[in-house]
């Protein structure tokens, strides 16, 4: 649920009057996930779910 909220917040502008610093941080964060292989891997792992540990 947290990932879903975070990704929705990162990808959509809900028209709030955020301070300039916050907007720049959002752009920087989105840029990391779009342009870097590491960022793409993180998104992919979180989106499909990480493997579960064998608890037996």
N, C-alpha and C positions, 0 to 999 in steps of 0.2 A: 504494500500500500504506500509506503514511504517513497519507494522508487517511482511509482506512478505519479504521485503528487509532485515530486521533484522534477521529473521529465516534463510534465504538463506545464509547470511553472517556468521551466527553462525555455520551452518552445513557443509559448504564447504570451502576448502582451495583453494584459487585462485592463489596460488603460489607467493604471494607478499612477499617481504622481510620485514616483520613486526619486530619491536623490540621484544626481548625476553619477556619483561614485558607484552606487548600486547598479545602475544601468550598464556602466562600463565593466563592472565585474561580471554581470550576466553575459555580455558580449564576449568577454575573454574566456569564460567557462565554456560557452557554446563553441567558440572557435577551437578550443582544445579538443572537444569531443568530435568535431567534424574533420579537423585537419591532421590529427595525430593518430598513428596506428594504435598506440596505447589507449587513447581515449575511445576509439572505435571498439577496441576489445572490451573495455569496461562496460560500455553501453550494451554490447551484444551479450555479455555474460549476465548482466543484471536483467536485461529484457527477457531472456529465455530461462533464466534461473541458473544458479550455480549447482553443481552436482551435490547430491546429498551424501553425507558421511554414512558409512555402513555402521549402524548402531548395534548390530548383533554380535 
